[in-house]
Amino acid sequence: MSKAKWENDEEIRIFREYLRIPSVHPNIDYTACVEFLKRQATNLGLPVEVIYPGNNSNPVVVIKWLGKQPELPSIILNSHMDVVPVFPDKWNHAPFDAHLDEEGRIFARGSQDMKCVGTQYLGAIRSLLAQGHQPKRTVYLTFVPDEEDGRPGMADLVESDYFKQLNVGFSFDEGIASADETFTVFYAERTLWNIRFKFNGTSGHGSLLHKNTAGEKLSFVVNKFTEYRDSQVKRLEDNPNFDIGDVTTVNLTRINGGIQSNVVPPLLEVLFDIRLAVTESLTEFEQQVRKWCEEAGGGIELDFEWKEPYAAPTKIDASNPYWLAFKRGLDELGLKIRTRVFPGATDSRYLRVKGIQALGFSPINNTPVLLHDHNEFLGAETYLRGIQIYKKLIEYVSNA
């Protein structure tokens, strides 16, 4: 297909229009996204609601496709409207122009993560509606805010009375692009903890050797975490079948404290970002951390800035009818897949905590992984093929 044909393709036009909305952190005004999505629902002839489960600044747009048997558990097609910040001087094209080059590459923030998925859902449903298809189960398209900065868009939604009335049984959500011919399906996520350690100790003049200082305690605990981190690196290196999502990652991300060079501070603080593997016992891990703090000499406060509960992985076996339908669609399309634990965090974790089955999948292969990177792009042909992939998957899962 030539550049002119891509430019005139209705699905590509809709995608590029969505990409041009700068719903970028911080301080997002979602008005343009909401109006865009309301127009899409109107064009599809489907009812749309805008709700505010958390606060008046963060809307959730819900488009409903009524099923033949609405009493059955419903299907969610989830995506988020927000995108991460950009550094325009690092881009070859303006990040919100949705520039289409001669090779069919569409450059824009959100082209991979994840406005593409939201409009591909719409394109797939448009095609199914054109064929007169009505799903057995009711399908809801949810467009949520603030996924990228960790604030609870979906977290607020799943706690609402509105959500409970949707009777959700299964959710589609985002995945990650693949640089080779395979596609990745994510069935679980690691548990995210952010722990701030406050080390209290003896203070005084920097020329003396005080006992029980904050620095000594900090060094002991950091060394313990480093040893544990090394063990996870070794696990990853020793098992060729492991991916980063199969191990626990521990990273020191912040250090605070001290006044001047010749004063031993009474308090030092560090923050660790921890992503606990699905095989890790959260209780045992926390007990181990608290034991390290005792061994370091005590006087250490633990402040969990983020402490998520365990979310059971989605079953990818014969016990899960949604998975069987999803896999059947992939097989009929002849797609090569890998099943993985998602290395980061998506809205699926909030659904899984509620016992809802969820799979993360973006129909993007043979494409550099550029989410959150400069010059993020998606090929027009890859995008259009993704609509056809979702068409098959949505049809099969909604009829499971």
BAGUSE-719878 format. One record per residue (C-alpha): x, z, y. Coordinates in steps of 0.05 Angstrom, whole numbers. Layout:
<mipa x="X" z="Z" y="Y"/>
...
// end
This chain:
<mipa x="0" z="0" y="0"/>
<mipa x="25" z="-18" y="69"/>
<mipa x="30" z="29" y="128"/>
<mipa x="-31" z="-3" y="160"/>
<mipa x="-73" z="8" y="97"/>
<mipa x="-51" z="81" y="94"/>
<mipa x="-69" z="90" y="168"/>
<mipa x="-138" z="61" y="156"/>
<mipa x="-152" z="99" y="92"/>
<mipa x="-208" z="149" y="105"/>
<mipa x="-178" z="204" y="63"/>
<mipa x="-110" z="197" y="96"/>
<mipa x="-144" z="198" y="164"/>
<mipa x="-180" z="263" y="148"/>
<mipa x="-116" z="295" y="122"/>
<mipa x="-76" z="275" y="184"/>
<mipa x="-131" z="301" y="230"/>
<mipa x="-128" z="369" y="197"/>
<mipa x="-52" z="370" y="201"/>
<mipa x="-54" z="358" y="276"/>
<mipa x="-90" z="424" y="287"/>
<mipa x="-33" z="472" y="305"/>
<mipa x="-59" z="533" y="267"/>
<mipa x="10" z="563" y="270"/>
<mipa x="32" z="635" y="273"/>
<mipa x="33" z="678" y="313"/>
<mipa x="-33" z="688" y="350"/>
<mipa x="-74" z="633" y="317"/>
<mipa x="-139" z="609" y="347"/>
<mipa x="-178" z="582" y="287"/>
<mipa x="-233" z="549" y="328"/>
<mipa x="-208" z="478" y="318"/>
<mipa x="-200" z="489" y="242"/>
<mipa x="-270" z="517" y="237"/>
<mipa x="-301" z="459" y="275"/>
<mipa x="-262" z="409" y="234"/>
<mipa x="-286" z="439" y="169"/>
<mipa x="-358" z="445" y="192"/>
<mipa x="-356" z="370" y="207"/>
<mipa x="-329" z="357" y="137"/>
<mipa x="-385" z="397" y="105"/>
<mipa x="-437" z="359" y="147"/>
<mipa x="-407" z="293" y="125"/>
<mipa x="-411" z="315" y="53"/>
<mipa x="-482" z="338" y="61"/>
<mipa x="-464" z="409" y="39"/>
<mipa x="-483" z="475" y="71"/>
<mipa x="-428" z="514" y="107"/>
<mipa x="-422" z="586" y="130"/>
<mipa x="-371" z="619" y="175"/>
<mipa x="-362" z="693" y="161"/>
<mipa x="-316" z="747" y="189"/>
<mipa x="-302" z="797" y="133"/>
<mipa x="-245" z="833" y="168"/>
<mipa x="-249" z="823" y="243"/>
<mipa x="-277" z="776" y="295"/>
<mipa x="-212" z="736" y="301"/>
<mipa x="-203" z="714" y="229"/>
<mipa x="-259" z="670" y="203"/>
<mipa x="-270" z="648" y="132"/>
<mipa x="-304" z="580" y="123"/>
<mipa x="-346" z="574" y="60"/>
<mipa x="-375" z="507" y="37"/>
<mipa x="-425" z="510" y="-21"/>
<mipa x="-437" z="457" y="-74"/>
<mipa x="-497" z="482" y="-114"/>
<mipa x="-492" z="478" y="-189"/>
<mipa x="-546" z="461" y="-240"/>
<mipa x="-541" z="531" y="-268"/>
<mipa x="-526" z="575" y="-208"/>
<mipa x="-536" z="638" y="-248"/>
<mipa x="-469" z="624" y="-283"/>
<mipa x="-404" z="651" y="-253"/>
<mipa x="-382" z="605" y="-197"/>
<mipa x="-317" z="568" y="-183"/>
<mipa x="-276" z="577" y="-119"/>
<mipa x="-231" z="523" y="-90"/>
<mipa x="-188" z="565" y="-44"/>
<mipa x="-139" z="545" y="10"/>
<mipa x="-112" z="576" y="74"/>
<mipa x="-118" z="547" y="144"/>
<mipa x="-55" z="578" y="174"/>
<mipa x="16" z="551" y="173"/>
<mipa x="84" z="583" y="185"/>
<mipa x="123" z="575" y="251"/>
<mipa x="165" z="515" y="265"/>
<mipa x="231" z="500" y="301"/>
<mipa x="213" z="433" y="334"/>
<mipa x="285" z="416" y="352"/>
<mipa x="301" z="415" y="277"/>
<mipa x="247" z="364" y="262"/>
<mipa x="256" z="288" y="263"/>
<mipa x="183" z="281" y="283"/>
<mipa x="138" z="328" y="321"/>
<mipa x="112" z="378" y="270"/>
<mipa x="39" z="371" y="289"/>
<mipa x="36" z="296" y="301"/>
<mipa x="26" z="280" y="227"/>
<mipa x="73" z="221" y="235"/>
<mipa x="66" z="168" y="181"/>
<mipa x="130" z="127" y="169"/>
<mipa x="139" z="60" y="135"/>
<mipa x="151" z="93" y="67"/>
<mipa x="84" z="128" y="71"/>
<mipa x="112" z="197" y="84"/>
<mipa x="68" z="242" y="128"/>
<mipa x="110" z="292" y="166"/>
<mipa x="75" z="355" y="189"/>
<mipa x="75" z="430" y="181"/>
<mipa x="24" z="444" y="127"/>
<mipa x="32" z="377" y="92"/>
<mipa x="55" z="414" y="29"/>
<mipa x="35" z="485" y="45"/>
<mipa x="-24" z="478" y="41"/>
<mipa x="-71" z="438" y="84"/>
<mipa x="-62" z="381" y="35"/>
<mipa x="-97" z="421" y="-19"/>
<mipa x="-156" z="438" y="26"/>
<mipa x="-171" z="366" y="44"/>
<mipa x="-156" z="341" y="-27"/>
<mipa x="-212" z="387" y="-51"/>
<mipa x="-258" z="354" y="0"/>
<mipa x="-236" z="285" y="-22"/>
<mipa x="-248" z="300" y="-95"/>
<mipa x="-318" z="327" y="-82"/>
<mipa x="-333" z="267" y="-38"/>
<mipa x="-316" z="221" y="-96"/>
<mipa x="-357" z="262" y="-146"/>
<mipa x="-417" z="264" y="-99"/>
<mipa x="-412" z="188" y="-91"/>
<mipa x="-420" z="183" y="-167"/>
<mipa x="-481" z="227" y="-166"/>
<mipa x="-446" z="284" y="-200"/>
<mipa x="-473" z="355" y="-196"/>
<mipa x="-432" z="411" y="-228"/>
<mipa x="-461" z="459" y="-278"/>
<mipa x="-431" z="518" y="-240"/>
<mipa x="-437" z="528" y="-165"/>
<mipa x="-372" z="510" y="-130"/>
<mipa x="-349" z="545" y="-66"/>
<mipa x="-294" z="518" y="-21"/>
<mipa x="-262" z="577" y="16"/>
<mipa x="-216" z="565" y="75"/>
<mipa x="-184" z="632" y="92"/>
<mipa x="-140" z="656" y="150"/>
<mipa x="-74" z="691" y="155"/>
<mipa x="-46" z="681" y="85"/>
<mipa x="23" z="665" y="112"/>
<mipa x="37" z="729" y="150"/>
<mipa x="11" z="776" y="96"/>
<mipa x="-50" z="799" y="133"/>
<mipa x="-112" z="808" y="90"/>
<mipa x="-155" z="745" y="99"/>
<mipa x="-172" z="738" y="25"/>
<mipa x="-162" z="812" y="14"/>
<mipa x="-218" z="828" y="63"/>
<mipa x="-262" z="773" y="33"/>
<mipa x="-259" z="799" y="-38"/>
<mipa x="-280" z="869" y="-15"/>
<mipa x="-341" z="843" y="22"/>
<mipa x="-413" z="845" y="-2"/>
<mipa x="-416" z="771" y="14"/>
<mipa x="-362" z="756" y="-37"/>
<mipa x="-395" z="799" y="-91"/>
<mipa x="-457" z="756" y="-84"/>
<mipa x="-417" z="693" y="-100"/>
<mipa x="-408" z="717" y="-172"/>
<mipa x="-340" z="684" y="-178"/>
<mipa x="-311" z="671" y="-247"/>
<mipa x="-251" z="627" y="-233"/>
<mipa x="-209" z="604" y="-174"/>
<mipa x="-164" z="545" y="-158"/>
<mipa x="-108" z="561" y="-108"/>
<mipa x="-42" z="534" y="-84"/>
<mipa x="20" z="519" y="-124"/>
<mipa x="87" z="489" y="-104"/>
<mipa x="112" z="417" y="-103"/>
<mipa x="157" z="394" y="-159"/>
<mipa x="220" z="353" y="-148"/>
<mipa x="214" z="319" y="-216"/>
<mipa x="158" z="286" y="-256"/>
<mipa x="128" z="351" y="-280"/>
<mipa x="73" z="393" y="-247"/>
<mipa x="74" z="469" y="-246"/>
<mipa x="14" z="512" y="-261"/>
<mipa x="20" z="585" y="-239"/>
<mipa x="-18" z="635" y="-280"/>
<mipa x="9" z="700" y="-251"/>
<mipa x="47" z="732" y="-193"/>
<mipa x="96" z="788" y="-189"/>
<mipa x="76" z="853" y="-155"/>
<mipa x="100" z="859" y="-84"/>
<mipa x="128" z="925" y="-58"/>
<mipa x="164" z="938" y="8"/>
<mipa x="196" z="1007" y="8"/>
<mipa x="228" z="1039" y="69"/>
<mipa x="278" z="1094" y="52"/>
<mipa x="291" z="1148" y="104"/>
<mipa x="357" z="1183" y="89"/>
<mipa x="363" z="1251" y="123"/>
<mipa x="430" z="1286" y="123"/>
<mipa x="482" z="1327" y="159"/>
<mipa x="502" z="1302" y="228"/>
<mipa x="563" z="1317" y="271"/>
<mipa x="628" z="1290" y="297"/>
<mipa x="654" z="1226" y="266"/>
<mipa x="724" z="1255" y="257"/>
<mipa x="701" z="1305" y="203"/>
<mipa x="683" z="1299" y="130"/>
<mipa x="613" z="1328" y="130"/>
<mipa x="577" z="1339" y="64"/>
<mipa x="509" z="1313" y="45"/>
<mipa x="507" z="1259" y="99"/>
<mipa x="454" z="1205" y="106"/>
<mipa x="507" z="1152" y="95"/>
<mipa x="528" z="1181" y="28"/>
<mipa x="456" z="1182" y="4"/>
<mipa x="444" z="1112" y="29"/>
<mipa x="506" z="1087" y="-7"/>
<mipa x="485" z="1119" y="-73"/>
<mipa x="415" z="1090" y="-72"/>
<mipa x="437" z="1021" y="-49"/>
<mipa x="489" z="1020" y="-105"/>
<mipa x="435" z="1037" y="-156"/>
<mipa x="391" z="980" y="-131"/>
<mipa x="451" z="933" y="-132"/>
<mipa x="465" z="951" y="-204"/>
<mipa x="393" z="939" y="-222"/>
<mipa x="393" z="873" y="-184"/>
<mipa x="455" z="851" y="-222"/>
<mipa x="419" z="865" y="-288"/>
<mipa x="363" z="819" y="-266"/>
<mipa x="412" z="764" y="-247"/>
<mipa x="442" z="770" y="-316"/>
<mipa x="374" z="765" y="-350"/>
<mipa x="359" z="702" y="-311"/>
<mipa x="427" z="671" y="-328"/>
<mipa x="424" z="690" y="-402"/>
<mipa x="355" z="661" y="-416"/>
<mipa x="348" z="586" y="-403"/>
<mipa x="273" z="591" y="-408"/>
<mipa x="268" z="642" y="-351"/>
<mipa x="248" z="624" y="-281"/>
<mipa x="257" z="668" y="-219"/>
<mipa x="185" z="691" y="-229"/>
<mipa x="203" z="722" y="-296"/>
<mipa x="250" z="775" y="-268"/>
<mipa x="245" z="829" y="-216"/>
<mipa x="279" z="813" y="-149"/>
<mipa x="307" z="867" y="-105"/>
<mipa x="334" z="852" y="-35"/>
<mipa x="358" z="896" y="22"/>
<mipa x="325" z="865" y="83"/>
<mipa x="332" z="916" y="139"/>
<mipa x="381" z="971" y="160"/>
<mipa x="369" z="1018" y="219"/>
<mipa x="404" z="1080" y="246"/>
<mipa x="461" z="1109" y="285"/>
<mipa x="473" z="1123" y="359"/>
<mipa x="547" z="1110" y="371"/>
<mipa x="611" z="1102" y="332"/>
<mipa x="636" z="1174" y="334"/>
<mipa x="570" z="1209" y="316"/>
<mipa x="549" z="1218" y="243"/>
<mipa x="474" z="1203" y="246"/>
<mipa x="423" z="1251" y="219"/>
<mipa x="379" z="1193" y="196"/>
<mipa x="390" z="1124" y="167"/>
<mipa x="336" z="1076" y="143"/>
<mipa x="336" z="1016" y="97"/>
<mipa x="280" z="970" y="74"/>
<mipa x="278" z="936" y="6"/>
<mipa x="235" z="876" y="-12"/>
<mipa x="217" z="883" y="-85"/>
<mipa x="179" z="834" y="-129"/>
<mipa x="164" z="867" y="-196"/>
<mipa x="160" z="822" y="-257"/>
<mipa x="94" z="822" y="-295"/>
<mipa x="130" z="855" y="-354"/>
<mipa x="155" z="913" y="-311"/>
<mipa x="120" z="980" y="-315"/>
<mipa x="103" z="998" y="-243"/>
<mipa x="99" z="1072" y="-259"/>
<mipa x="167" z="1074" y="-294"/>
<mipa x="200" z="1034" y="-239"/>
<mipa x="175" z="1082" y="-185"/>
<mipa x="197" z="1142" y="-226"/>
<mipa x="266" z="1111" y="-233"/>
<mipa x="271" z="1101" y="-158"/>
<mipa x="250" z="1172" y="-143"/>
<mipa x="301" z="1197" y="-194"/>
<mipa x="356" z="1159" y="-157"/>
<mipa x="335" z="1193" y="-93"/>
<mipa x="340" z="1262" y="-126"/>
<mipa x="408" z="1245" y="-155"/>
<mipa x="431" z="1223" y="-86"/>
<mipa x="420" z="1294" y="-60"/>
<mipa x="348" z="1296" y="-39"/>
<mipa x="323" z="1295" y="32"/>
<mipa x="301" z="1222" y="24"/>
<mipa x="232" z="1200" y="45"/>
<mipa x="199" z="1139" y="13"/>
<mipa x="150" z="1100" y="56"/>
<mipa x="114" z="1045" y="19"/>
<mipa x="101" z="994" y="75"/>
<mipa x="69" z="949" y="23"/>
<mipa x="49" z="971" y="-47"/>
<mipa x="5" z="924" y="-85"/>
<mipa x="-28" z="942" y="-151"/>
<mipa x="-14" z="906" y="-216"/>
<mipa x="-53" z="842" y="-225"/>
<mipa x="-61" z="820" y="-297"/>
<mipa x="-39" z="748" y="-310"/>
<mipa x="-92" z="695" y="-321"/>
<mipa x="-98" z="679" y="-395"/>
<mipa x="-73" z="610" y="-414"/>
<mipa x="-98" z="609" y="-485"/>
<mipa x="-161" z="593" y="-524"/>
<mipa x="-194" z="658" y="-501"/>
<mipa x="-203" z="630" y="-431"/>
<mipa x="-254" z="573" y="-426"/>
<mipa x="-233" z="557" y="-355"/>
<mipa x="-161" z="546" y="-378"/>
<mipa x="-184" z="502" y="-435"/>
<mipa x="-224" z="458" y="-386"/>
<mipa x="-166" z="457" y="-337"/>
<mipa x="-116" z="438" y="-391"/>
<mipa x="-162" z="385" y="-420"/>
<mipa x="-164" z="352" y="-352"/>
<mipa x="-88" z="353" y="-345"/>
<mipa x="-80" z="325" y="-415"/>
<mipa x="-129" z="268" y="-404"/>
<mipa x="-91" z="249" y="-341"/>
<mipa x="-26" z="250" y="-381"/>
<mipa x="8" z="300" y="-335"/>
<mipa x="69" z="338" y="-357"/>
<mipa x="63" z="411" y="-338"/>
<mipa x="102" z="476" y="-338"/>
<mipa x="67" z="543" y="-336"/>
<mipa x="102" z="594" y="-292"/>
<mipa x="96" z="660" y="-255"/>
<mipa x="92" z="646" y="-181"/>
<mipa x="156" z="670" y="-147"/>
<mipa x="124" z="689" y="-81"/>
<mipa x="54" z="714" y="-64"/>
<mipa x="-11" z="677" y="-55"/>
<mipa x="-84" z="695" y="-47"/>
<mipa x="-94" z="690" y="-122"/>
<mipa x="-67" z="760" y="-131"/>
<mipa x="-127" z="790" y="-94"/>
<mipa x="-174" z="753" y="-141"/>
<mipa x="-136" z="773" y="-204"/>
<mipa x="-138" z="846" y="-184"/>
<mipa x="-214" z="839" y="-185"/>
<mipa x="-211" z="811" y="-255"/>
<mipa x="-223" z="739" y="-233"/>
<mipa x="-183" z="685" y="-270"/>
<mipa x="-141" z="642" y="-222"/>
<mipa x="-91" z="586" y="-227"/>
<mipa x="-44" z="561" y="-174"/>
<mipa x="-34" z="486" y="-174"/>
<mipa x="-14" z="434" y="-123"/>
<mipa x="-17" z="362" y="-149"/>
<mipa x="51" z="343" y="-120"/>
<mipa x="109" z="317" y="-162"/>
<mipa x="171" z="275" y="-150"/>
<mipa x="174" z="306" y="-81"/>
<mipa x="226" z="351" y="-48"/>
<mipa x="202" z="423" y="-42"/>
<mipa x="196" z="433" y="33"/>
<mipa x="146" z="488" y="43"/>
<mipa x="167" z="530" y="104"/>
<mipa x="225" z="481" y="115"/>
<mipa x="241" z="432" y="171"/>
<mipa x="213" z="361" y="164"/>
<mipa x="160" z="381" y="113"/>
<mipa x="126" z="319" y="88"/>
<mipa x="80" z="291" y="34"/>
<mipa x="75" z="219" y="11"/>
<mipa x="9" z="184" y="23"/>
<mipa x="6" z="157" y="-48"/>
<mipa x="21" z="226" y="-76"/>
<mipa x="-34" z="255" y="-33"/>
<mipa x="-85" z="203" y="-56"/>
<mipa x="-66" z="212" y="-128"/>
<mipa x="-76" z="287" y="-119"/>
<mipa x="-148" z="275" y="-100"/>
<mipa x="-160" z="239" y="-166"/>
<mipa x="-125" z="295" y="-204"/>
<mipa x="-169" z="348" y="-170"/>
<mipa x="-231" z="305" y="-183"/>
<mipa x="-218" z="309" y="-258"/>
<mipa x="-200" z="383" y="-257"/>
<mipa x="-258" z="405" y="-213"/>
<mipa x="-308" z="365" y="-256"/>
<mipa x="-283" z="396" y="-321"/>
<mipa x="-275" z="468" y="-297"/>
<mipa x="-341" z="469" y="-261"/>
<mipa x="-375" z="446" y="-325"/>
<mipa x="-339" z="495" y="-370"/>
// end
